[in-house]
Amino acid sequence: MTVRERLMAEIGDLPNGLVVQALALIQFLKVDYLRRQTALASGGFYRPRSGRSPLRHAGKWAGDDLLDCLDLVRSNRGIV
């Protein structure tokens, strides 16, 4: 039995609600695969690291809303 045949057999055993989710997953996988292939073919998508530390931004907050931003983060922490 090929992989495709096994997949079809598994899909055949699923309830309708899961078939809808399986279809959405397969469509996502196809789109993601095509996006990656297109990006790789065009030379994009991969961006090497710069080697610079993100800590270079530490202590350089520009603006007067730092405390407001921190309050927003604290008030929304753990909310999903």
C-alpha positions in Angstrom: 0.0 0.0 0.0 1.5 3.4 -1.0 1.6 6.4 1.3 -1.1 8.0 -0.8 -3.4 5.0 -0.4 -2.8 4.9 3.3 -3.6 8.6 3.6 -6.8 8.1 1.7 -7.8 5.2 3.9 -7.1 7.2 7.0 -9.2 10.1 5.6 -12.0 7.7 4.8 -12.2 6.7 8.5 -12.4 10.3 9.8 -15.7 11.9 11.0 -16.8 14.9 8.8 -15.6 17.5 11.3 -12.1 16.1 11.1 -12.2 15.8 7.3 -12.8 19.6 7.2 -9.8 20.2 9.4 -7.7 17.7 7.4 -8.6 19.5 4.2 -7.6 22.9 5.7 -4.3 21.4 6.9 -3.5 19.9 3.4 -4.3 23.2 1.8 -2.0 25.0 4.2 0.8 22.6 3.5 0.4 23.0 -0.2 0.5 26.8 0.0 3.4 26.8 2.4 5.3 24.4 0.2 4.7 26.6 -2.9 5.7 29.7 -1.0 8.9 28.2 0.2 9.8 26.8 -3.3 9.1 30.2 -4.9 11.2 32.0 -2.3 14.1 29.6 -2.6 14.0 29.8 -6.4 14.1 33.6 -6.3 17.0 33.6 -3.9 15.0 35.2 -1.1 13.7 33.8 2.2 17.0 33.0 3.7 18.7 35.9 5.4 22.0 35.1 7.2 22.5 36.5 10.7 24.3 39.9 10.9 26.4 38.8 13.8 25.4 41.9 15.7 23.9 41.5 19.2 20.3 42.5 19.8 21.6 43.9 23.1 23.0 46.9 21.2 19.5 48.3 21.5 19.3 47.9 25.3 19.0 51.1 27.1 18.2 53.1 24.0 14.4 53.5 24.3 13.3 56.5 22.2 10.0 57.9 23.2 8.0 58.8 26.3 5.7 55.8 26.3 7.9 53.2 27.9 5.9 52.9 31.1 2.7 52.7 29.2 4.1 49.9 27.0 5.3 48.0 30.1 1.8 48.4 31.7 0.2 47.1 28.6 2.5 44.1 28.6 1.9 43.4 32.2 -1.9 43.7 31.9 -2.1 41.3 28.9 0.5 38.8 30.1 -1.0 35.3 30.1 -4.0 36.3 28.0 -4.4 34.0 25.0 
